[in-house]
Amino acid sequence: MFETEAEQPVEDKKRANLIVGVLGLLALGLIVAVILVANSKPKAQPPLPNAVRAGAADFDSYKGKVELELIETIVHPNMIGLKQYQIKAQMTNRGERALTGVEVAGKMFGLDDQLITEGVSIPIPRARTEPLKPGESMKFSVKLEPPAKIAESDIKNFAVELRGLQF
């Protein structure tokens, strides 16, 4: 009816072992969950869905009618010593169709003419909601963030390239 003093430490040990076991299982479950989340990648989707791209007849025939002109490149330093580059450009629709979506890529090249980094911008429909009609022009920009090890003296030039179109 009464517990002896010898039985009490055995129960305390069992309870402590149970608590440690449950905490261990929870930690193991948390580690597995973190690994699964870290290894899962979102489905790769182009920035402008349903656009015609290089290789499609519509894109290849119309690409030459969309004129891209580089205006200037601006350097934006931040508080931790890194830099962000903004390429400002102008796009002119020299074709006969209105453009309802445009995807462009800004590129940064090194002294060896190798691509350092690129950024994508969707000037239509993000910056301009109405279509770019034939003969119309618009200004847009693309932001680029080079790797931290790239100095300004390592950059040779910048370019803007048409990536996708929607009509």
N, C-alpha and C positions, 0 to 999 in steps of 0.2 A: 504494500500500500504506500509506503514512503520510499522515495528514491534514495538510494545511497549516494554518498559523495563520489564514489568511484564511477557510477553510471553517468553522472552529469558531464564530466569532461568528454566522455565518448560521444554524447549527443551534441555537444558544442563543436567538436571536431567534424562530425558528420554535417552539421549545419554549415560550418565554414567551408568545407569541401564542396558542398552543394552550391553555395553562393559563388565560389571561385569558378566552378564548372560552368554555371549559367553565364557569368560575366565573360568567360573565355569563349563560349559559343556565340554570344552577342558580338564580341570583338571580331571573331572569325567571320561572322555574317556580314558585319560592316565592311571588313576588308574585301570580301568577295563582291559586295555591291559596288564599292568604289572602283574596283578593277573592271567590272562589267561596264560601268558608266564611262570610264576613261577610254575603254577600247571601242565603244560604240561610236560610230561616226554618223553625222547627219547625212541624209541622202543628197548627193551632189546635184545641185540644180543650177542651171545658168542664171545669171542675174536678170536677164530679160527672157522669160519663157515664151515659147511659141514664135520666136524670131527666126528669120532665115539667116543662115550663116554661110561662111566660105564653103564652097562645094555645091551649094544649091544654085540652080540656074537663075532664080530671081535675084539673089544676092550678087552673084558674079556679074550679071549684066547691069545692075544698078549701082554697084560700088563706085565706079568711075564718075558717076553723076553727082555724088555727094562729096563736096570739096571740104577738106579739113585744113585749116590754117593755124599754125602755132603763133600765138600773139606774144606771150611772155611766160617766164617761169619765176615764181616767187618762193623765197625760202622763209619758212616760219620756224624759228628756233623755239624750243620749249624750256621749261625751268630746269630740267635735268640734263641739259646739254645736247639733246638729240634734235634732229631737224626733220620737218615735214615739208615736202615740196608740193606746190600747187601749179599745175600747168593750166594756163588760160589759153583757150583756143576759140576759133569761130568756125561754124559749120554752115555751109550753103547748099541748098537743094537745087541742083542744076538740071534735075530730071523733070519728068512729066507726071509723077505720082506724089501724093501727099504721104509724109512719113508719120506714122502714129507711134512709133517706138524706135529708138536708136540706142545702141550700146557701143561705147567707145572704150579703148584701152589707152592709158598713158604709159609710156615706157621710159625707163632710165637706163642709159648705156654707159659702160665704163670706158677707160682709156683704150682697152683692147677690143672695143666694139662688142663686148659680151653684154647680154642683158643682166642688169643688176636687180631690178625689181619692176613690177608693173601694178597698176591699179585700174579698176574698172569704174566707169561712170555711166549712168543712164539719164542723159539730159532730157530725153523725151521718153516717158511721160513725167518724170520726177521734177525737173526744173521748169519744164514747159508742158502744160497739160493739153493744149491744143496742138493739132498736127502741124508739122513744118511743110507748108505748101510749096509748090514749085516756084523757084525764084526767091524764096525767103531765106533769111540768114538768122542765126542766133549765136550768142556767146555761151560758152560752158566752161567748166573746169574739171580737172581730174586731180585727186590728191594721191601722192606717193609717199610711202614711208620706207626709206632704205634701211638695210641692216645697220646696227650700231657701229660696226667696224668700218663703214664706208665714210671717208672724209669728202668734203666738197671738192678737193683737188683730184679725187679719184673718178669724178663724173665728167664724161666727155660731152654728152648731149641728151636731149629729150625728144620724144616723138609721140604723136597721137595717131591711132589706127582705128579704123572702123571694124567692129566685131559682129554686129548683128543689126538687122532691120525688120521693122514691121510696117506693113502697108495698110 
